Amino acid sequence: MTGTAQGTGRPTDHRRPRRRRAASKRPPWTALRRLRPAYPRQGRTGWRRWVPSPRQSLWVALASVGMTGLFLGAAYAATDVPENLNSYATQQDNVYFWSDGTPMARTGWVRRQAMPLEDIPEDVRWAVLAAENESFYSDPGISFKGLTRALWRSVGEGDTEGGSTITQQYVKNVYLTQNQTLGRKFNEAMIALKLDNQMSKDQILEGYLNTSWFGRGTYGIQRAAQAYYGKDVTSLNASQAAFLASLLKGAGLYDPTLGKANHQRAVERWSWTLDRMVDIGKLSPAERAKYTTFPEPLKSARVYDTGKQSDYLVELAQQYAKKSAHISDKQFDLGGYQIYTTFDRKREAALTDAVAKARERARKDDPKAAKTVHYGAASVATDGRILAVHGGPDHRTQGYNESNASTVQAGSAFLPFVYAAGLEHGVHKTRGGPATPVTPQTLYDGDDGVPVTTPEGPYWDRGGKTVAARNDGGRSYGQIALGKALAASVNTPFMQLGMDTGLDKVSRTAEAAGLLASSMGPQVPALSVGSSTPSAIRMASGYATFAAAGKHTEPYSVRRITRNGSTVRLNTPTARRAVGAQVAEEVSQALTDSLRAAHPTVPALDAAGKPGTTEDDKAAWYAGTAASVSTAVVVYRMDLAKSLEPLPLEGLAGSSADSVPYAVWSGAMGLG
C-alpha cells in the first residue's frame, strides 16, 4: 500500500527496507578471467570467429617476444664455453691391420702447425673473411639470418648447414661435433655469443685459421699453404689465398686436381673471392687486375707414401672404407680409425716376390722396354675378400695402381664369360625363334678367318666390311666342341657364340660375374674376344665366381672398422647368384683342362686357369683359381709420362711355353 509522505509530496513506500548483500569473497584469479581473450570471437560467424583481433594479435606477438627473450637469456646464462676441446685436439693416426690382426701401416693424416695471426699476411686473412664472413669484425659472433635459414632448412629439408659466421665455425671446429642437427646449431650459436664476449676478434680469427680443414689431410692455413703450394703461408699472395679460402666450402668439391668439375668450381670461387675483396676495400682494382690466371696448386701428395707395396693396399682400403662406411674425407682426415683389412700378409709377400722376379727378368732381356712394363695382379677369395694386389713399383713415383686400372683389353681371358653366357641362356639361330641349349659338346667352326654371321646373314661393320674372327697364329681347328675350344683358347667359336647368344646377354653375364659395366665397351662382335678392359681385381673376381659354384660376391678390402673402441657400421657385400651351378662347373672344367694341358705338373688338383692374349700384342694375361682363391695377372707396356695408350709388348710377356703372366700367377698361388 502506498501513501504520501508528510511535507514532501512524495509517495510513501510501505515495503520492508532492502538489506545490502555482503560482498562475496571471490578467489583472486577470477579477476584474471576478464583478461582472457574471447576466442573464438563472439559476434562473428564462420571462419571470421577464428581470426584474432588486432588486440589479440598484439598480445600474442608481445608474449612471444617476451618468452623468446626469456628463453634465450636463460640459455645464454646456462651455456658455458667447454674446457675440453673436441677430438681435433686429441688426434690419432689411422691404423691399418693385416687380415691376421697385425699392424700393416700407420698413417698420420692430420698435419697442422699453428701460426700467430701477425705472421699471416693481411691478404690471406681478408681473402678468408671476404669468402666466409666479411662482417666478422662487426658482427656479434652469430648470424641471425643464417640461424633462421638453418631453422627453415631443418624443418623443410633436414639440412642445417649454411650461414655460419667464422666464430660459429670456430666453435664447431674446436668444441663441437660436425653433426648437422638443429640442437648442435643452437648450442653453437650460444657458445659463439659467449666466446665473442670472452675473446678478441683477432684471437678468434687466429684460432679459426689454425683449426679449419683444407683437405689433403691438412688442418690450418700454414699446412694448407705447404700442401697446395709448397710454401709457407707468409709467402702466399692474394690470388693463392683466394683459392685456399675456397677450400673452406669443402675441399672435396674445390680441390682442382680431383677432376674437371672441381677445377671449374675452384676457378669460379677463386674469381668471386678476389672480386669480393675489391668490393669490401681490401684489394685495389689495380691489384685485382694482376690476377687473371688461376693459381694452379701442386698435385695431391699422399701422406702414406712409404715406398712399400703396402702403400697401394692402404689406398684401396681407404677408398673402400670411406665409401662403404659413409665416412667423409673431412671425418677420415681427423683420424682415430682402426681399419681391419682383408689383405693376407703371406700372399702379399708371395705376389710381390713373383712380380719382382718378373721385373728383374725384363730388365735383363730388354732394359729399354722394361722401363715401361707394368704388372697388374690381384688375388681375390671366392667370398670376395681381396687377399693381395700388386699396384706398382713404388707409390711415391707411380700413384697409378696397376691392379685396379681398367686400361688394357682382356683378350682371350674373356672367353669364359662368353662360354658361360651361352651355357646359361642358349643360342638363337633365327630372329625371334626359341633358344637352343648349348653344352660343352656343342660344335662350332674353329677355323681362322671364319665370317661372323647373324640370323640374316654376314655381320657388316660400319665400314661396309664383313667381320671375321681370328685365332692366335692364324691356326684353324675345323669343327670343335666349345669345351675343348675354351681349353685350347680358340677364338673363332666364341665370337660366333657371342652373336648367337646375344651380346647383351654376354655383357650381363660378365657383369653378374664381377666385371664392371664401365669396362664392357660397345656391343660389337669384338666384345666376345676381349675388347673389354677389366682391372686385375675385377678379372680375378670374375673367375672366382666360377670357383664359387656360380655365386658372386663383390670384392672388398675392409672387413671391420672401429674408432675409439666403437664399431663403425660397414656395408659388407653378400653373395648372389650370377650363373647356375652347373654352368659354373662346366666352365671350371674347361679351365682345368686348359691348365693341365699347358702345365701338367701343377700339384694342386683343383687348380684351373687359362692365358689371355690380345690380337695387337699389347697385353698378356693369366687368370685362374686354386683352393678357393682366384688370381689374375696382366702384363702390358705403357709410358705413363706420355699417355695411357698401351704399347706392344715386344716379347716381354714371354712365350706360350714360358709365359711371364703364368710365372707370376703360379708364384702368387704357391704353385711355382
Secondary structure, 3 states (H helix, E strand, C coil): CEEECCCCCCEEECCCCCCCCCCCCCCHHHHHHHHCCCCCCCCCCHHHHHCCCHHHHHHHHHHHHHHHHHHHHHHHHHCCCCCCCCHHHHCCCEEEECCCCCEEEEECCCEECCCCHHHCCHHHHHHHHHHHCCCCCCCCCCCHHHHHHHHHHHHHCCCCCCCCCHHHHHHHHHCCCCCCCHHHHHHHHHHHHHHHHHCCHHHHHHHHHHHCEEECCEECHHHHHHHHHCCCHHHCCHHHHHHHHHHHHCHHHHCHHHCHHHHHHHHHHHHHHHHHHHHCCCCCHHHHCCCCCCCCCCCCCCCCCCCCCHHHHHHHHHHHHHHHCCCCHHHHHCCCEEEEECCCHHHHHHHHHHHHHHHHHHHHHCHHHHCCEEEEEEEEECCCEEEEEECCCCCCCCCCCCCCCCCCCCHHHHHHHHHHHHHHHCECCCCCCCCECCCCCCEEECCCCCECEECCEECECCCCCECECCCHHHCCCCEEEHHHHHHCCCCHHHHHHHHHHCHHHHHHHHHHHCCCHHHCCCCCHHHHHCCCCCCHHHHHHHHHHHHCCCEECCCECEEEEEECCEEECCCCCCCEECCCHHHHHHHHHHHHHHHHHHCCCCCCCCCEEEEEECCCCCCEEEEEEECCEEEEEEEEECCCCCCCCCECCCCCCECCCCEHHHHHHHHHCCCC
